[in-house]
């Protein structure tokens, strides 16, 4: 009986981590998409090129994020006891995330890159983040 309760508690904790990760990735995707869409100039002469660029960025980041998702899910499934509610990322993942957020804020605040670069880049990146978040939510169903 006690072992069964512990198993259910661990499964719930792992599901919680997976759901939390999914929502964090989705939230990041939505926030970045908002920034990306606000910088699009629909009258730009190279709009088709920028849309293609956004698609390429999406593919590259989505493939990279799927590898990160696999590593995080493997680590989450190996967790033996419940504890830190932010353990869906390891320390390296948190450092990378905060570095990327800081880099994005710096680039925009100091206008280090033109909007014609930021709009498609953020649009592709945000789509990859959002779909990776959805992938986490689908993985929640298989967490044991």
C-alpha positions as CSV (number, residue, x, y, z in Angstrom):
1,X,0.0,0.0,0.0
2,X,2.7,2.5,0.9
3,X,4.7,1.6,-2.2
4,X,1.6,2.2,-4.3
5,X,1.1,5.6,-2.7
6,X,4.7,6.6,-3.3
7,X,4.5,5.4,-6.9
8,X,1.4,7.6,-7.5
9,X,3.1,10.5,-5.8
10,X,6.1,10.2,-8.0
11,X,4.1,9.8,-11.1
12,X,2.1,12.9,-10.1
13,X,5.3,14.8,-9.4
14,X,6.8,13.8,-12.8
15,X,3.6,14.8,-14.5
16,X,3.6,18.1,-12.7
17,X,7.1,18.8,-13.9
18,X,6.2,17.8,-17.4
19,X,3.1,20.0,-17.4
20,X,5.0,22.9,-15.9
21,X,7.7,22.6,-18.5
22,X,5.1,22.6,-21.3
23,X,3.4,25.7,-20.0
24,X,6.8,27.5,-19.5
25,X,7.7,26.8,-23.1
26,X,4.3,27.8,-24.4
27,X,4.4,31.0,-22.4
28,X,7.9,31.8,-23.7
29,X,6.6,31.1,-27.3
30,X,3.6,33.4,-26.9
31,X,5.6,36.2,-25.4
32,X,8.3,36.1,-28.2
33,X,5.7,35.8,-30.9
34,X,4.0,39.0,-29.7
35,X,7.4,40.8,-30.0
36,X,8.1,39.2,-33.4
37,X,4.7,40.1,-34.8
38,X,4.9,43.6,-33.6
39,X,8.1,44.2,-35.6
40,X,6.8,42.8,-39.0
41,X,6.6,45.4,-41.7
42,X,4.1,44.0,-44.3
43,X,5.1,46.6,-46.8
44,X,8.7,45.4,-46.8
45,X,10.0,44.5,-50.3
46,X,11.6,41.2,-49.2
47,X,8.6,39.9,-47.3
48,X,8.7,36.5,-49.0
49,X,12.4,36.1,-48.2
50,X,11.7,37.0,-44.5
51,X,8.9,34.5,-44.3
52,X,11.2,31.8,-45.7
53,X,13.9,32.9,-43.2
54,X,11.3,32.5,-40.4
55,X,10.5,29.0,-41.6
56,X,14.2,28.0,-41.6
57,X,14.6,29.5,-38.1
58,X,11.6,27.5,-37.0
59,X,12.9,24.2,-38.3
60,X,16.4,24.7,-36.9
61,X,15.2,25.7,-33.4
62,X,12.4,23.1,-33.4
63,X,14.9,20.3,-34.1
64,X,17.2,21.6,-31.4
65,X,14.4,22.0,-28.9
66,X,13.2,18.5,-29.5
67,X,16.6,17.2,-28.5
68,X,16.4,19.4,-25.3
69,X,12.9,18.0,-24.7
70,X,14.2,14.4,-25.0
71,X,17.0,15.1,-22.5
72,X,14.7,16.9,-20.1
73,X,12.1,14.1,-20.2
74,X,14.8,11.4,-19.7
75,X,16.0,13.4,-16.6
76,X,12.5,13.9,-15.3
77,X,11.7,10.2,-15.6
78,X,14.8,9.4,-13.6
79,X,13.8,11.5,-10.7
80,X,13.4,9.3,-7.6
81,X,11.8,11.7,-5.2
82,X,9.6,14.7,-5.3
83,X,11.1,18.0,-4.5
84,X,12.0,21.1,-6.4
85,X,9.0,22.3,-8.5
86,X,11.4,23.9,-11.0
87,X,13.4,20.7,-11.7
88,X,12.0,20.4,-15.2
89,X,15.2,22.1,-16.2
90,X,18.7,21.3,-14.9
91,X,21.0,24.2,-13.8
92,X,22.5,24.4,-17.3
93,X,19.0,24.7,-18.8
94,X,18.1,27.6,-16.5
95,X,21.4,29.4,-17.2
96,X,20.9,29.1,-20.9
97,X,17.3,30.3,-20.6
98,X,18.2,33.4,-18.6
99,X,21.2,34.1,-20.9
100,X,18.9,34.0,-23.9
101,X,16.3,36.2,-22.3
102,X,19.0,38.7,-21.3
103,X,20.5,38.6,-24.8
104,X,17.1,39.2,-26.4
105,X,16.3,42.2,-24.1
106,X,19.8,43.7,-24.8
107,X,19.5,43.3,-28.6
108,X,16.1,45.0,-28.6
109,X,16.9,47.7,-26.1
110,X,20.1,48.8,-27.8
111,X,18.7,48.1,-31.3
112,X,21.7,45.9,-32.1
113,X,19.7,44.2,-34.9
114,X,17.2,45.7,-37.3
115,X,13.5,44.9,-37.1
116,X,13.8,43.2,-40.5
117,X,16.0,40.6,-38.7
118,X,14.1,40.4,-35.4
119,X,10.6,39.9,-36.9
120,X,11.3,36.7,-38.8
121,X,13.8,35.4,-36.3
122,X,11.4,35.8,-33.3
123,X,8.5,34.5,-35.3
124,X,10.4,31.3,-36.2
125,X,11.8,30.9,-32.7
126,X,8.5,31.5,-31.0
127,X,6.7,28.9,-33.1
128,X,9.4,26.4,-32.2
129,X,9.1,27.2,-28.5
130,X,5.3,27.0,-28.6
131,X,5.2,23.6,-30.4
132,X,7.9,22.2,-28.1
133,X,5.6,23.3,-25.2
134,X,2.8,21.4,-26.8
135,X,5.1,18.4,-27.2
136,X,5.7,18.5,-23.4
137,X,1.9,18.5,-22.8
138,X,1.5,15.4,-25.1
139,X,4.4,13.7,-23.2
140,X,2.5,14.2,-19.9
141,X,0.1,11.4,-20.9
142,X,2.9,8.9,-21.1
143,X,4.7,9.8,-17.8
144,X,4.8,6.9,-15.4
